[in-house]
């Protein structure tokens, strides 16, 4: 009997670093490397102002996700990590979504958050927890998860670290009801066991992105 193990993650770097060359015409799975002689210390630095509150008033879900990835910080290229600041207005949420390429670890900096994730089929078990300032929670790679600020009068702030330089985000409602072109309403009606008029109404809504 032959046993084998397969691990999936961003590729490990083969050099000290591979600063992203965003101007290169080369297309690879990731970003090509800048010539080492052209690398500067500022390739590893970003004045991100993550200590400053973000505007949550422009989002229907009352949250604002500020992602720092290799496109914004070239020195992250091939290092398999990124991060985000997430601001939540009172009653704001980062709605149900997945990161197809990353596990996420979330730390609450201010306020409280109700968080949860759902396991894959067939169990679809729901794990949830109320987090307070200083608490940490992990969302396994690819699983649907969310965060919600239950306060009616206080904002919340969290910092998330993600195990990919480009974790991706698929917001479930946006993907299902806001796809372009739209998914046929009879397909969605059968999938969600609702009348097609409900699907038509949902598809007519403006499905915005709260990620920056």
C-alpha positions as CSV (number, residue, x, y, z in Angstrom):
1,X,0.0,0.0,0.0
2,X,1.3,3.4,-0.9
3,X,0.4,6.4,1.3
4,X,0.9,10.0,0.3
5,X,0.1,13.4,1.7
6,X,-0.7,16.5,-0.3
7,X,-0.4,20.0,1.0
8,X,-1.9,23.1,-0.7
9,X,-0.7,26.7,0.0
10,X,1.1,29.5,-1.7
11,X,4.4,28.3,-3.0
12,X,7.4,28.6,-0.7
13,X,10.0,31.2,-1.7
14,X,13.2,29.9,-3.2
15,X,15.1,33.2,-2.5
16,X,15.3,35.7,0.4
17,X,12.5,37.6,-1.3
18,X,10.8,38.2,-4.6
19,X,9.6,41.8,-4.7
20,X,6.6,42.0,-7.1
21,X,7.3,43.8,-10.4
22,X,3.9,45.1,-11.1
23,X,5.0,46.6,-14.5
24,X,6.3,43.4,-15.9
25,X,4.5,42.1,-19.0
26,X,5.2,38.5,-17.9
27,X,2.1,36.6,-16.6
28,X,2.7,34.0,-14.0
29,X,0.7,32.4,-11.1
30,X,1.4,35.3,-8.8
31,X,3.6,38.3,-9.7
32,X,7.0,38.2,-11.4
33,X,10.1,39.2,-9.4
34,X,11.8,42.6,-9.6
35,X,15.5,42.4,-10.4
36,X,17.3,42.3,-7.0
37,X,19.5,45.3,-7.9
38,X,16.4,47.4,-8.3
39,X,14.9,46.4,-4.9
40,X,14.6,49.2,-2.4
41,X,13.6,49.3,1.3
42,X,10.3,50.9,0.4
43,X,9.3,47.8,-1.5
44,X,8.8,46.3,2.0
45,X,7.0,49.3,3.5
46,X,3.5,50.8,3.1
47,X,2.2,53.8,4.9
48,X,-1.2,52.1,5.2
49,X,-2.6,54.3,8.1
50,X,-4.2,51.2,9.6
51,X,-4.5,53.1,12.8
52,X,-7.1,55.4,11.2
53,X,-10.8,54.6,11.2
54,X,-12.3,53.8,7.8
55,X,-15.6,55.1,6.4
56,X,-18.4,52.6,6.9
57,X,-21.3,54.9,5.8
58,X,-20.9,54.1,2.1
59,X,-21.6,50.4,2.5
60,X,-25.0,48.9,2.8
61,X,-23.6,46.2,5.2
62,X,-21.9,49.0,7.3
63,X,-18.4,47.7,7.1
64,X,-15.1,48.5,5.4
65,X,-12.4,45.9,4.7
66,X,-8.9,47.4,3.9
67,X,-6.8,44.6,2.5
68,X,-3.0,44.8,2.4
69,X,-1.8,42.3,-0.2
70,X,1.1,41.9,-2.7
71,X,-0.4,44.4,-5.1
72,X,-0.2,47.1,-2.5
73,X,3.0,45.9,-0.7
74,X,5.3,44.4,-3.3
75,X,7.6,42.8,-0.7
76,X,4.8,40.4,0.3
77,X,5.1,38.6,-3.1
78,X,5.7,34.8,-2.6
79,X,5.7,35.1,1.2
80,X,2.2,33.6,1.5
81,X,0.7,36.2,3.8
82,X,-1.5,39.3,3.8
83,X,-3.6,41.2,6.3
84,X,-6.6,43.5,6.6
85,X,-8.2,46.1,8.9
86,X,-11.9,45.6,9.2
87,X,-14.2,48.5,10.5
88,X,-17.7,47.8,11.5
89,X,-20.3,50.5,12.2
90,X,-22.9,49.7,15.0
91,X,-24.9,46.8,13.6
92,X,-22.5,46.5,10.8
93,X,-21.3,43.2,9.4
94,X,-18.7,41.6,7.1
95,X,-21.3,39.4,5.4
96,X,-21.0,35.6,4.7
97,X,-18.0,35.0,2.5
98,X,-15.1,32.7,1.8
99,X,-11.4,33.0,1.1
100,X,-10.6,30.3,-1.5
101,X,-6.9,30.5,-0.9
102,X,-6.4,31.4,2.8
103,X,-7.1,30.6,6.4
104,X,-7.9,33.7,8.4
105,X,-7.0,34.6,12.0
106,X,-9.0,37.6,13.4
107,X,-8.1,39.8,16.4
108,X,-10.6,42.2,17.8
109,X,-9.0,45.6,18.6
110,X,-12.1,47.5,19.6
111,X,-15.7,46.6,20.5
112,X,-17.3,43.2,20.3
113,X,-18.0,40.9,17.3
114,X,-20.3,37.9,16.9
115,X,-18.5,35.6,14.4
116,X,-19.1,32.2,12.9
117,X,-18.3,29.7,10.2
118,X,-20.1,26.7,8.6
119,X,-18.4,23.4,7.8
120,X,-18.7,21.7,4.4
121,X,-21.4,19.3,3.2
122,X,-23.0,17.1,4.4
123,X,-22.8,18.3,8.0
124,X,-22.9,22.1,7.5
125,X,-22.2,22.5,11.2
126,X,-22.3,26.1,12.5
127,X,-19.6,27.2,14.9
128,X,-20.1,30.7,16.5
129,X,-18.6,32.8,19.2
130,X,-19.0,36.3,20.8
131,X,-15.6,38.0,20.7
132,X,-14.5,40.9,22.8
133,X,-11.5,43.2,22.6
134,X,-8.3,41.2,22.5
135,X,-9.9,37.9,21.5
136,X,-8.7,35.9,18.6
137,X,-10.7,33.5,16.3
138,X,-9.7,31.4,13.3
139,X,-11.7,30.7,10.1
140,X,-10.4,27.6,8.2
141,X,-9.5,28.0,4.6
142,X,-12.5,28.0,2.1
143,X,-15.3,27.9,4.7
144,X,-18.1,30.3,4.7
145,X,-17.8,32.8,7.6
146,X,-18.9,36.2,8.8
147,X,-18.5,38.9,11.5
148,X,-21.2,41.0,13.0
149,X,-21.1,44.0,15.4
150,X,-24.1,43.5,17.7
151,X,-23.8,46.9,19.3
152,X,-26.4,49.6,18.5
153,X,-24.1,52.5,19.4
154,X,-20.4,51.4,19.3
155,X,-18.2,50.7,16.3
156,X,-15.8,47.7,16.2
157,X,-12.4,47.2,14.7
158,X,-10.5,44.0,13.9
159,X,-7.2,43.0,12.3
160,X,-7.1,39.9,10.2
161,X,-4.1,37.9,9.0
162,X,-4.5,35.6,6.0
163,X,-2.3,32.7,4.8
164,X,-2.0,33.9,1.2
165,X,-0.6,36.9,-0.6
166,X,-3.8,37.0,-2.5
167,X,-6.5,35.2,-0.4
168,X,-9.4,36.2,-2.6
169,X,-12.9,36.9,-1.2
170,X,-16.2,35.5,-2.5
171,X,-19.1,37.2,-0.8
172,X,-21.9,34.7,-1.1
173,X,-24.9,37.0,-1.7
174,X,-22.9,39.1,-4.2
175,X,-21.7,36.0,-6.1
176,X,-25.1,34.3,-6.2
177,X,-27.4,37.2,-6.9
178,X,-25.1,39.8,-8.3
179,X,-23.1,37.8,-10.9
180,X,-22.6,39.2,-14.4
181,X,-24.3,38.0,-16.4
182,X,-27.0,36.8,-13.9
183,X,-27.5,33.2,-13.1
184,X,-30.9,32.1,-14.5
185,X,-33.6,32.7,-12.0
186,X,-35.2,29.3,-12.4
187,X,-31.9,27.7,-11.4
188,X,-31.6,29.9,-8.3
189,X,-35.3,29.4,-7.5
190,X,-34.9,25.7,-7.4
191,X,-31.6,25.9,-5.5
192,X,-33.1,28.1,-2.7
193,X,-36.6,26.6,-2.9
194,X,-38.2,30.0,-3.4
195,X,-40.5,31.6,-6.0
196,X,-38.7,33.1,-9.1
197,X,-40.1,36.5,-8.1
198,X,-38.0,36.4,-5.0
199,X,-34.9,35.6,-7.0
200,X,-35.8,38.4,-9.5
201,X,-36.1,40.9,-6.6
202,X,-32.8,39.8,-5.1
203,X,-31.0,40.1,-8.4
204,X,-32.4,43.6,-8.9
205,X,-30.6,44.8,-5.8
206,X,-27.3,46.6,-5.9
207,X,-24.7,44.1,-4.6
208,X,-21.7,46.3,-3.6
209,X,-18.3,45.2,-2.5
210,X,-17.1,46.3,1.0
211,X,-13.4,45.5,0.2
212,X,-10.9,48.1,-0.6
